[in-house]
Each structure stands twice: as C-alpha cells, then as structure tokens.
C-alpha cells in the first residue's frame, strides 16, 4: 500500500497540487476536526465509488490510519484502484505534527 505522511500532505496542500483528499471517518468525527477533504464514511464507500477519482492521486485518511488502510486494501483488491495513498497516522498525526490547535480525540 502506498502512503503519504502528514508533512507530505501539507506540502501538497501548500503547493496547491491536484489531488483528492477523502475522509472515511463518521460525520460526528468530521464535525470535531477536519482536513477539508470529501467526507465519505467507510460504510458508504461502495455506494459512492463514483466520487473517488481514478485519474489523479487520492489520499484517504481517518483518525489513525487503520480504517483508511482497510478501505484502500479493499478498493485495490476488488475495484482495481492503483492511485490511492493512505495518510500515515491519520488526523492524529496531523494534530501532533502539523497543527497542534486541531482537537484530537
């Protein structure tokens, strides 16, 4: 599985690179803190496959990196995606390393 860390994600954001950021957490988690990605809760992934880009880098994140890793594994094995990257450490790593003002939960 391909990964990016929070420093790499911040660089992509700062450089205004063309990529898609998907948050697979639940809406209540997104309400607590957000990286401003597209919210597609894990349970809705299959119903919303058409919202996941296939022609550019897609970074998928969750709270710690476990749910997003499971989603990526499933999509790669069952739907042929090859452009997905897991955010190592998830939003907890972002809060710890990039933006300490972001609430962690």
N, C-alpha and C positions, 0 to 999 in steps of 0.2 A: 504494500500500500504506500502510495506517495503521501508525503506530509509536508507541511509548512509550519514553521514556528511563529510565535507572535511577533517577533522582530521582522521576519519576512513579510508577514501580513501588513504590519504597519508601513513598511517600505512600499508595498504595492498600493496601499491607500494614499500615502503621501505623494507618490509619483502618478497618481490617477491612472493606474494601469487598468486595462479592460479585463475584468474577471467578475465572476458571480460569487457572492457570499450567501450561503444558506445556513440558517439556524434551525436545527432539528429539535430544539427544546420545546417545552409546552408554553402556551401563551402566558400563563402566570409567571413563568421564569423570564420570558422576554420582557414582561412589564417591570420586573425588578431591575434588569440591566440588559443592554442591547448593544451589539456592534453594528446595528442598522442593516443587517442582511435580510434576505427574504425569509420570512418565518414559514417553514413547512414542518410542522411537528412530525416526529418519527412515524406515528401511526397513520399519517396522511400521505406519506411518500408515494406509495403505489398509485393512489388516486390522483396525484399531482405531478406525475413524471414529465408531463409536457411543459412544466415550468422550469425544469432543470436543463440548462444549456448543454449542448453536445459539441459546440464549435469553439469553446474557449475554456480557460481554466475555471474550475468550480471548486471553491473552498467550502467545506462543510464543517460546521462546528456545533458543539453542545457545551455543557457545563465543564466537563473534564477531558473530553476526547473519546470516551468509550461509546456512547450512543452514535456519534458521528462515524466512528470506525466501523461499527456494525452496519450502519446504513451504506457506507461505501463498499464494504465487502459484499453485501447483498446486491447492490446495483452493478458492481463489476462482474460478479459471477452469474447473475440472472438476467441482466439487461444490457451487457456489453459496454458499459461506460469505461472510458480509458482516460478521462480528463478530470478525475476527481482527486482532491487533496484533503487530507484530514488536518485540522488545526490542532497541533500537539498541545495538550494541556487545556484546551478549550478556553472558555471565558475566565476560568480561574487563573490561568497563566496570564491572560491579558490584564486582569486586575492586579496581579502580583508584579508583573514586569513592565507594563506599558502605562496603565492608568490606575494608580492606587486609589483614586477617588471613586472608581466604579465599585459598587457594592459586590461583595462575594457572599455566597450563600451555600 
